[in-house]
Amino acid sequence: MTEPEKINALSQTDTSLVRVLEDLIDVLITRGVIQFTDLPEPAQAKLLERRETRASLNNRLQLFPLDGDNDLV
């Protein structure tokens, strides 16, 4: 594998690793191992930004509400 191919392969794993780290942080917070405020402020800001972005994408992709309070099929 050439050096550029190695760099590309490493870059492709970055996104999935970021998601793993986000999930790990959420588990640690949920279990009370750490508090969100224990993280440095720049890390808090980045996590909040990603959560908001993901939530807005989920809302756009959701065709039918999940609450069942309306008459949609």
mmCIF file as gemmi writes it, N, C-alpha and C atoms, coordinates in Angstrom:
data_model
loop_
_atom_site.group_PDB
_atom_site.id
_atom_site.type_symbol
_atom_site.label_atom_id
_atom_site.label_alt_id
_atom_site.label_comp_id
_atom_site.label_asym_id
_atom_site.label_entity_id
_atom_site.label_seq_id
_atom_site.pdbx_PDB_ins_code
_atom_site.Cartn_x
_atom_site.Cartn_y
_atom_site.Cartn_z
_atom_site.occupancy
_atom_site.B_iso_or_equiv
_atom_site.pdbx_formal_charge
_atom_site.auth_seq_id
_atom_site.auth_asym_id
_atom_site.pdbx_PDB_model_num
ATOM 1 N N . MET Axp A 1 ? 0.854 -1.173 0 1 0 ? 1 A 1
ATOM 2 C CA . MET Axp A 1 ? 0 0 0 1 0 ? 1 A 1
ATOM 3 C C . MET Axp A 1 ? 0.898 1.234 0 1 0 ? 1 A 1
ATOM 4 N N . THR Axp A 2 ? 0.59 2.183 -0.88 1 0 ? 2 A 1
ATOM 5 C CA . THR Axp A 2 ? 1.391 3.396 -0.967 1 0 ? 2 A 1
ATOM 6 C C . THR Axp A 2 ? 1.073 4.326 0.2 1 0 ? 2 A 1
ATOM 7 N N . GLU Axp A 3 ? 1.922 5.294 0.412 1 0 ? 3 A 1
ATOM 8 C CA . GLU Axp A 3 ? 1.728 6.249 1.503 1 0 ? 3 A 1
ATOM 9 C C . GLU Axp A 3 ? 0.4 7.011 1.362 1 0 ? 3 A 1
ATOM 10 N N . PRO Axp A 4 ? 0.055 7.55 0.171 1 0 ? 4 A 1
ATOM 11 C CA . PRO Axp A 4 ? -1.248 8.217 0.033 1 0 ? 4 A 1
ATOM 12 C C . PRO Axp A 4 ? -2.428 7.284 0.304 1 0 ? 4 A 1
ATOM 13 N N . GLU Axp A 5 ? -2.299 6.014 -0.08 1 0 ? 5 A 1
ATOM 14 C CA . GLU Axp A 5 ? -3.365 5.048 0.194 1 0 ? 5 A 1
ATOM 15 C C . GLU Axp A 5 ? -3.506 4.799 1.694 1 0 ? 5 A 1
ATOM 16 N N . LYS Axp A 6 ? -2.381 4.75 2.383 1 0 ? 6 A 1
ATOM 17 C CA . LYS Axp A 6 ? -2.414 4.583 3.836 1 0 ? 6 A 1
ATOM 18 C C . LYS Axp A 6 ? -3.093 5.777 4.507 1 0 ? 6 A 1
ATOM 19 N N . ILE Axp A 7 ? -2.739 6.957 4.057 1 0 ? 7 A 1
ATOM 20 C CA . ILE Axp A 7 ? -3.339 8.175 4.614 1 0 ? 7 A 1
ATOM 21 C C . ILE Axp A 7 ? -4.836 8.19 4.347 1 0 ? 7 A 1
ATOM 22 N N . ASN Axp A 8 ? -5.255 7.82 3.156 1 0 ? 8 A 1
ATOM 23 C CA . ASN Axp A 8 ? -6.675 7.778 2.805 1 0 ? 8 A 1
ATOM 24 C C . ASN Axp A 8 ? -7.41 6.744 3.653 1 0 ? 8 A 1
ATOM 25 N N . ALA Axp A 9 ? -6.804 5.573 3.846 1 0 ? 9 A 1
ATOM 26 C CA . ALA Axp A 9 ? -7.431 4.528 4.656 1 0 ? 9 A 1
ATOM 27 C C . ALA Axp A 9 ? -7.6 4.994 6.096 1 0 ? 9 A 1
ATOM 28 N N . LEU Axp A 10 ? -6.595 5.675 6.625 1 0 ? 10 A 1
ATOM 29 C CA . LEU Axp A 10 ? -6.673 6.202 7.988 1 0 ? 10 A 1
ATOM 30 C C . LEU Axp A 10 ? -7.765 7.267 8.101 1 0 ? 10 A 1
ATOM 31 N N . SER Axp A 11 ? -7.847 8.138 7.112 1 0 ? 11 A 1
ATOM 32 C CA . SER Axp A 11 ? -8.872 9.187 7.119 1 0 ? 11 A 1
ATOM 33 C C . SER Axp A 11 ? -10.278 8.609 7.079 1 0 ? 11 A 1
ATOM 34 N N . GLN Axp A 12 ? -10.453 7.514 6.365 1 0 ? 12 A 1
ATOM 35 C CA . GLN Axp A 12 ? -11.772 6.904 6.253 1 0 ? 12 A 1
ATOM 36 C C . GLN Axp A 12 ? -12.253 6.337 7.581 1 0 ? 12 A 1
ATOM 37 N N . THR Axp A 13 ? -11.333 5.952 8.441 1 0 ? 13 A 1
ATOM 38 C CA . THR Axp A 13 ? -11.734 5.43 9.747 1 0 ? 13 A 1
ATOM 39 C C . THR Axp A 13 ? -12.01 6.539 10.757 1 0 ? 13 A 1
ATOM 40 N N . ASP Axp A 14 ? -11.573 7.753 10.475 1 0 ? 14 A 1
ATOM 41 C CA . ASP Axp A 14 ? -11.735 8.854 11.426 1 0 ? 14 A 1
ATOM 42 C C . ASP Axp A 14 ? -13.192 9.116 11.782 1 0 ? 14 A 1
ATOM 43 N N . THR Axp A 15 ? -14.071 9.147 10.799 1 0 ? 15 A 1
ATOM 44 C CA . THR Axp A 15 ? -15.474 9.441 11.051 1 0 ? 15 A 1
ATOM 45 C C . THR Axp A 15 ? -16.114 8.403 11.953 1 0 ? 15 A 1
ATOM 46 N N . SER Axp A 16 ? -15.854 7.152 11.689 1 0 ? 16 A 1
ATOM 47 C CA . SER Axp A 16 ? -16.454 6.113 12.522 1 0 ? 16 A 1
ATOM 48 C C . SER Axp A 16 ? -15.856 6.121 13.924 1 0 ? 16 A 1
ATOM 49 N N . LEU Axp A 17 ? -14.582 6.431 14.043 1 0 ? 17 A 1
ATOM 50 C CA . LEU Axp A 17 ? -13.96 6.511 15.36 1 0 ? 17 A 1
ATOM 51 C C . LEU Axp A 17 ? -14.524 7.681 16.156 1 0 ? 17 A 1
ATOM 52 N N . VAL Axp A 18 ? -14.784 8.785 15.506 1 0 ? 18 A 1
ATOM 53 C CA . VAL Axp A 18 ? -15.389 9.933 16.184 1 0 ? 18 A 1
ATOM 54 C C . VAL Axp A 18 ? -16.738 9.533 16.763 1 0 ? 18 A 1
ATOM 55 N N . ARG Axp A 19 ? -17.522 8.805 15.999 1 0 ? 19 A 1
ATOM 56 C CA . ARG Axp A 19 ? -18.835 8.361 16.488 1 0 ? 19 A 1
ATOM 57 C C . ARG Axp A 19 ? -18.69 7.422 17.684 1 0 ? 19 A 1
ATOM 58 N N . VAL Axp A 20 ? -17.693 6.546 17.654 1 0 ? 20 A 1
ATOM 59 C CA . VAL Axp A 20 ? -17.434 5.647 18.782 1 0 ? 20 A 1
ATOM 60 C C . VAL Axp A 20 ? -17.092 6.464 20.024 1 0 ? 20 A 1
ATOM 61 N N . LEU Axp A 21 ? -16.251 7.471 19.864 1 0 ? 21 A 1
ATOM 62 C CA . LEU Axp A 21 ? -15.88 8.306 21.001 1 0 ? 21 A 1
ATOM 63 C C . LEU Axp A 21 ? -17.07 9.086 21.552 1 0 ? 21 A 1
ATOM 64 N N . GLU Axp A 22 ? -17.926 9.596 20.668 1 0 ? 22 A 1
ATOM 65 C CA . GLU Axp A 22 ? -19.138 10.285 21.118 1 0 ? 22 A 1
ATOM 66 C C . GLU Axp A 22 ? -20.02 9.34 21.929 1 0 ? 22 A 1
ATOM 67 N N . ASP Axp A 23 ? -20.199 8.135 21.425 1 0 ? 23 A 1
ATOM 68 C CA . ASP Axp A 23 ? -21.02 7.146 22.138 1 0 ? 23 A 1
ATOM 69 C C . ASP Axp A 23 ? -20.389 6.788 23.48 1 0 ? 23 A 1
ATOM 70 N N . LEU Axp A 24 ? -19.075 6.647 23.519 1 0 ? 24 A 1
ATOM 71 C CA . LEU Axp A 24 ? -18.381 6.339 24.759 1 0 ? 24 A 1
ATOM 72 C C . LEU Axp A 24 ? -18.573 7.454 25.783 1 0 ? 24 A 1
ATOM 73 N N . ILE Axp A 25 ? -18.442 8.688 25.348 1 0 ? 25 A 1
ATOM 74 C CA . ILE Axp A 25 ? -18.654 9.828 26.243 1 0 ? 25 A 1
ATOM 75 C C . ILE Axp A 25 ? -20.076 9.817 26.782 1 0 ? 25 A 1
ATOM 76 N N . ASP Axp A 26 ? -21.053 9.541 25.919 1 0 ? 26 A 1
ATOM 77 C CA . ASP Axp A 26 ? -22.448 9.476 26.363 1 0 ? 26 A 1
ATOM 78 C C . ASP Axp A 26 ? -22.657 8.39 27.411 1 0 ? 26 A 1
ATOM 79 N N . VAL Axp A 27 ? -22.04 7.226 27.22 1 0 ? 27 A 1
ATOM 80 C CA . VAL Axp A 27 ? -22.161 6.126 28.184 1 0 ? 27 A 1
ATOM 81 C C . VAL Axp A 27 ? -21.538 6.529 29.524 1 0 ? 27 A 1
ATOM 82 N N . LEU Axp A 28 ? -20.366 7.13 29.478 1 0 ? 28 A 1
ATOM 83 C CA . LEU Axp A 28 ? -19.7 7.542 30.712 1 0 ? 28 A 1
ATOM 84 C C . LEU Axp A 28 ? -20.521 8.585 31.471 1 0 ? 28 A 1
ATOM 85 N N . ILE Axp A 29 ? -21.142 9.495 30.747 1 0 ? 29 A 1
ATOM 86 C CA . ILE Axp A 29 ? -21.987 10.504 31.382 1 0 ? 29 A 1
ATOM 87 C C . ILE Axp A 29 ? -23.235 9.855 31.958 1 0 ? 29 A 1
ATOM 88 N N . THR Axp A 30 ? -23.877 8.982 31.185 1 0 ? 30 A 1
ATOM 89 C CA . THR Axp A 30 ? -25.098 8.314 31.634 1 0 ? 30 A 1
ATOM 90 C C . THR Axp A 30 ? -24.852 7.489 32.886 1 0 ? 30 A 1
ATOM 91 N N . ARG Axp A 31 ? -23.713 6.833 32.951 1 0 ? 31 A 1
ATOM 92 C CA . ARG Axp A 31 ? -23.388 5.988 34.117 1 0 ? 31 A 1
ATOM 93 C C . ARG Axp A 31 ? -22.821 6.781 35.29 1 0 ? 31 A 1
ATOM 94 N N . GLY Axp A 32 ? -22.659 8.08 35.103 1 0 ? 32 A 1
ATOM 95 C CA . GLY Axp A 32 ? -22.176 8.92 36.19 1 0 ? 32 A 1
ATOM 96 C C . GLY Axp A 32 ? -20.687 8.846 36.434 1 0 ? 32 A 1
ATOM 97 N N . VAL Axp A 33 ? -19.953 8.288 35.486 1 0 ? 33 A 1
ATOM 98 C CA . VAL Axp A 33 ? -18.499 8.192 35.629 1 0 ? 33 A 1
ATOM 99 C C . VAL Axp A 33 ? -17.872 9.573 35.481 1 0 ? 33 A 1
ATOM 100 N N . ILE Axp A 34 ? -18.388 10.348 34.532 1 0 ? 34 A 1
ATOM 101 C CA . ILE Axp A 34 ? -17.957 11.729 34.352 1 0 ? 34 A 1
ATOM 102 C C . ILE Axp A 34 ? -19.198 12.599 34.202 1 0 ? 34 A 1
ATOM 103 N N . GLN Axp A 35 ? -19.003 13.88 34.344 1 0 ? 35 A 1
ATOM 104 C CA . GLN Axp A 35 ? -20.064 14.842 34.065 1 0 ? 35 A 1
ATOM 105 C C . GLN Axp A 35 ? -19.68 15.591 32.793 1 0 ? 35 A 1
ATOM 106 N N . PHE Axp A 36 ? -20.692 16.02 32.065 1 0 ? 36 A 1
ATOM 107 C CA . PHE Axp A 36 ? -20.441 16.758 30.836 1 0 ? 36 A 1
ATOM 108 C C . PHE Axp A 36 ? -19.539 17.952 31.121 1 0 ? 36 A 1
ATOM 109 N N . THR Axp A 37 ? -19.758 18.604 32.245 1 0 ? 37 A 1
ATOM 110 C CA . THR Axp A 37 ? -18.973 19.792 32.597 1 0 ? 37 A 1
ATOM 111 C C . THR Axp A 37 ? -17.539 19.462 32.993 1 0 ? 37 A 1
ATOM 112 N N . ASP Axp A 38 ? -17.208 18.18 33.172 1 0 ? 38 A 1
ATOM 113 C CA . ASP Axp A 38 ? -15.817 17.784 33.411 1 0 ? 38 A 1
ATOM 114 C C . ASP Axp A 38 ? -14.969 17.958 32.154 1 0 ? 38 A 1
ATOM 115 N N . LEU Axp A 39 ? -15.613 17.937 31.018 1 0 ? 39 A 1
ATOM 116 C CA . LEU Axp A 39 ? -14.895 18.082 29.748 1 0 ? 39 A 1
ATOM 117 C C . LEU Axp A 39 ? -14.483 19.54 29.551 1 0 ? 39 A 1
ATOM 118 N N . PRO Axp A 40 ? -13.384 19.78 28.862 1 0 ? 40 A 1
ATOM 119 C CA . PRO Axp A 40 ? -12.992 21.167 28.559 1 0 ? 40 A 1
ATOM 120 C C . PRO Axp A 40 ? -14.082 21.853 27.725 1 0 ? 40 A 1
ATOM 121 N N . GLU Axp A 41 ? -14.221 23.15 27.913 1 0 ? 41 A 1
ATOM 122 C CA . GLU Axp A 41 ? -15.277 23.889 27.211 1 0 ? 41 A 1
ATOM 123 C C . GLU Axp A 41 ? -15.243 23.713 25.695 1 0 ? 41 A 1
ATOM 124 N N . PRO Axp A 42 ? -14.064 23.721 25.059 1 0 ? 42 A 1
ATOM 125 C CA . PRO Axp A 42 ? -14.071 23.487 23.598 1 0 ? 42 A 1
ATOM 126 C C . PRO Axp A 42 ? -14.638 22.112 23.231 1 0 ? 42 A 1
ATOM 127 N N . ALA Axp A 43 ? -14.364 21.1 24.046 1 0 ? 43 A 1
ATOM 128 C CA . ALA Axp A 43 ? -14.906 19.76 23.792 1 0 ? 43 A 1
ATOM 129 C C . ALA Axp A 43 ? -16.415 19.757 23.987 1 0 ? 43 A 1
ATOM 130 N N . GLN Axp A 44 ? -16.894 20.441 25.028 1 0 ? 44 A 1
ATOM 131 C CA . GLN Axp A 44 ? -18.337 20.546 25.256 1 0 ? 44 A 1
ATOM 132 C C . GLN Axp A 44 ? -19.017 21.198 24.057 1 0 ? 44 A 1
ATOM 133 N N . ALA Axp A 45 ? -18.43 22.281 23.576 1 0 ? 45 A 1
ATOM 134 C CA . ALA Axp A 45 ? -19.012 23.008 22.439 1 0 ? 45 A 1
ATOM 135 C C . ALA Axp A 45 ? -19.067 22.135 21.195 1 0 ? 45 A 1
ATOM 136 N N . LYS Axp A 46 ? -17.997 21.393 20.931 1 0 ? 46 A 1
ATOM 137 C CA . LYS Axp A 46 ? -17.945 20.539 19.744 1 0 ? 46 A 1
ATOM 138 C C . LYS Axp A 46 ? -18.971 19.414 19.842 1 0 ? 46 A 1
ATOM 139 N N . LEU Axp A 47 ? -19.092 18.796 21.025 1 0 ? 47 A 1
ATOM 140 C CA . LEU Axp A 47 ? -20.075 17.727 21.21 1 0 ? 47 A 1
ATOM 141 C C . LEU Axp A 47 ? -21.501 18.254 21.039 1 0 ? 47 A 1
ATOM 142 N N . LEU Axp A 48 ? -21.778 19.416 21.612 1 0 ? 48 A 1
ATOM 143 C CA . LEU Axp A 48 ? -23.115 20.002 21.469 1 0 ? 48 A 1
ATOM 144 C C . LEU Axp A 48 ? -23.415 20.333 20.01 1 0 ? 48 A 1
ATOM 145 N N . GLU Axp A 49 ? -22.425 20.863 19.315 1 0 ? 49 A 1
ATOM 146 C CA . GLU Axp A 49 ? -22.599 21.187 17.895 1 0 ? 49 A 1
ATOM 147 C C . GLU Axp A 49 ? -22.922 19.931 17.082 1 0 ? 49 A 1
ATOM 148 N N . ARG Axp A 50 ? -22.199 18.853 17.334 1 0 ? 50 A 1
ATOM 149 C CA . ARG Axp A 50 ? -22.444 17.602 16.606 1 0 ? 50 A 1
ATOM 150 C C . ARG Axp A 50 ? -23.811 17.019 16.949 1 0 ? 50 A 1
ATOM 151 N N . ARG Axp A 51 ? -24.199 17.07 18.223 1 0 ? 51 A 1
ATOM 152 C CA . ARG Axp A 51 ? -25.519 16.561 18.622 1 0 ? 51 A 1
ATOM 153 C C . ARG Axp A 51 ? -26.635 17.349 17.952 1 0 ? 51 A 1
ATOM 154 N N . GLU Axp A 52 ? -26.501 18.673 17.926 1 0 ? 52 A 1
ATOM 155 C CA . GLU Axp A 52 ? -27.52 19.506 17.292 1 0 ? 52 A 1
ATOM 156 C C . GLU Axp A 52 ? -27.594 19.242 15.795 1 0 ? 52 A 1
ATOM 157 N N . THR Axp A 53 ? -26.445 19.108 15.166 1 0 ? 53 A 1
ATOM 158 C CA . THR Axp A 53 ? -26.408 18.83 13.728 1 0 ? 53 A 1
ATOM 159 C C . THR Axp A 53 ? -27.042 17.478 13.427 1 0 ? 53 A 1
ATOM 160 N N . ARG Axp A 54 ? -26.686 16.464 14.219 1 0 ? 54 A 1
ATOM 161 C CA . ARG Axp A 54 ? -27.256 15.131 14.018 1 0 ? 54 A 1
ATOM 162 C C . ARG Axp A 54 ? -28.769 15.153 14.243 1 0 ? 54 A 1
ATOM 163 N N . ALA Axp A 55 ? -29.222 15.868 15.272 1 0 ? 55 A 1
ATOM 164 C CA . ALA Axp A 55 ? -30.661 15.95 15.558 1 0 ? 55 A 1
ATOM 165 C C . ALA Axp A 55 ? -31.4 16.628 14.41 1 0 ? 55 A 1
ATOM 166 N N . SER Axp A 56 ? -30.819 17.702 13.857 1 0 ? 56 A 1
ATOM 167 C CA . SER Axp A 56 ? -31.493 18.388 12.754 1 0 ? 56 A 1
ATOM 168 C C . SER Axp A 56 ? -31.545 17.506 11.512 1 0 ? 56 A 1
ATOM 169 N N . LEU Axp A 57 ? -30.509 16.718 11.273 1 0 ? 57 A 1
ATOM 170 C CA . LEU Axp A 57 ? -30.523 15.795 10.135 1 0 ? 57 A 1
ATOM 171 C C . LEU Axp A 57 ? -31.552 14.701 10.351 1 0 ? 57 A 1
ATOM 172 N N . ASN Axp A 58 ? -31.641 14.186 11.566 1 0 ? 58 A 1
ATOM 173 C CA . ASN Axp A 58 ? -32.638 13.154 11.866 1 0 ? 58 A 1
ATOM 174 C C . ASN Axp A 58 ? -34.045 13.689 11.665 1 0 ? 58 A 1
ATOM 175 N N . ASN Axp A 59 ? -34.288 14.927 12.061 1 0 ? 59 A 1
ATOM 176 C CA . ASN Axp A 59 ? -35.608 15.52 11.889 1 0 ? 59 A 1
ATOM 177 C C . ASN Axp A 59 ? -35.955 15.7 10.416 1 0 ? 59 A 1
ATOM 178 N N . ARG Axp A 60 ? -34.976 16.053 9.616 1 0 ? 60 A 1
ATOM 179 C CA . ARG Axp A 60 ? -35.226 16.223 8.182 1 0 ? 60 A 1
ATOM 180 C C . ARG Axp A 60 ? -35.487 14.903 7.489 1 0 ? 60 A 1
ATOM 181 N N . LEU Axp A 61 ? -34.838 13.847 7.951 1 0 ? 61 A 1
ATOM 182 C CA . LEU Axp A 61 ? -34.965 12.544 7.307 1 0 ? 61 A 1
ATOM 183 C C . LEU Axp A 61 ? -36.185 11.763 7.778 1 0 ? 61 A 1
ATOM 184 N N . GLN Axp A 62 ? -36.776 12.195 8.871 1 0 ? 62 A 1
ATOM 185 C CA . GLN Axp A 62 ? -37.932 11.48 9.427 1 0 ? 62 A 1
ATOM 186 C C . GLN Axp A 62 ? -39.19 11.861 8.639 1 0 ? 62 A 1
ATOM 187 N N . LEU Axp A 63 ? -39.748 10.9 7.946 1 0 ? 63 A 1
ATOM 188 C CA . LEU Axp A 63 ? -40.918 11.169 7.119 1 0 ? 63 A 1
ATOM 189 C C . LEU Axp A 63 ? -42.198 11.189 7.934 1 0 ? 63 A 1
ATOM 190 N N . PHE Axp A 64 ? -42.279 10.365 8.948 1 0 ? 64 A 1
ATOM 191 C CA . PHE Axp A 64 ? -43.476 10.284 9.775 1 0 ? 64 A 1
ATOM 192 C C . PHE Axp A 64 ? -43.096 10.469 11.231 1 0 ? 64 A 1
ATOM 193 N N . PRO Axp A 65 ? -43.864 11.239 11.995 1 0 ? 65 A 1
ATOM 194 C CA . PRO Axp A 65 ? -43.59 11.402 13.404 1 0 ? 65 A 1
ATOM 195 C C . PRO Axp A 65 ? -43.679 10.055 14.124 1 0 ? 65 A 1
ATOM 196 N N . LEU Axp A 66 ? -42.891 9.922 15.18 1 0 ? 66 A 1
ATOM 197 C CA . LEU Axp A 66 ? -42.851 8.671 15.927 1 0 ? 66 A 1
ATOM 198 C C . LEU Axp A 66 ? -43.8 8.669 17.121 1 0 ? 66 A 1
ATOM 199 N N . ASP Axp A 67 ? -44.448 9.831 17.4 1 0 ? 67 A 1
ATOM 200 C CA . ASP Axp A 67 ? -45.245 9.925 18.617 1 0 ? 67 A 1
ATOM 201 C C . ASP Axp A 67 ? -46.609 9.264 18.513 1 0 ? 67 A 1
ATOM 202 N N . GLY Axp A 68 ? -47.092 8.996 17.332 1 0 ? 68 A 1
ATOM 203 C CA . GLY Axp A 68 ? -48.369 8.32 17.161 1 0 ? 68 A 1
ATOM 204 C C . GLY Axp A 68 ? -49.578 9.159 17.524 1 0 ? 68 A 1
ATOM 205 N N . ASP Axp A 69 ? -49.398 10.464 17.737 1 0 ? 69 A 1
ATOM 206 C CA . ASP Axp A 69 ? -50.509 11.324 18.13 1 0 ? 69 A 1
ATOM 207 C C . ASP Axp A 69 ? -51.279 11.893 16.945 1 0 ? 69 A 1
ATOM 208 N N . ASN Axp A 70 ? -50.97 11.469 15.759 1 0 ? 70 A 1
ATOM 209 C CA . ASN Axp A 70 ? -51.707 12.011 14.612 1 0 ? 70 A 1
ATOM 210 C C . ASN Axp A 70 ? -52.294 10.849 13.798 1 0 ? 70 A 1
ATOM 211 N N . ASP Axp A 71 ? -52.991 11.213 12.758 1 0 ? 71 A 1
ATOM 212 C CA . ASP Axp A 71 ? -53.717 10.199 11.98 1 0 ? 71 A 1
ATOM 213 C C . ASP Axp A 71 ? -52.932 9.686 10.789 1 0 ? 71 A 1
ATOM 214 N N . LEU Axp A 72 ? -51.645 9.915 10.727 1 0 ? 72 A 1
ATOM 215 C CA . LEU Axp A 72 ? -50.877 9.432 9.581 1 0 ? 72 A 1
ATOM 216 C C . LEU Axp A 72 ? -50.698 7.927 9.681 1 0 ? 72 A 1
ATOM 217 N N . VAL Axp A 73 ? -50.617 7.306 8.51 1 0 ? 73 A 1
ATOM 218 C CA . VAL Axp A 73 ? -50.408 5.86 8.448 1 0 ? 73 A 1
ATOM 219 C C . VAL Axp A 73 ? -48.939 5.571 8.618 1 0 ? 73 A 1
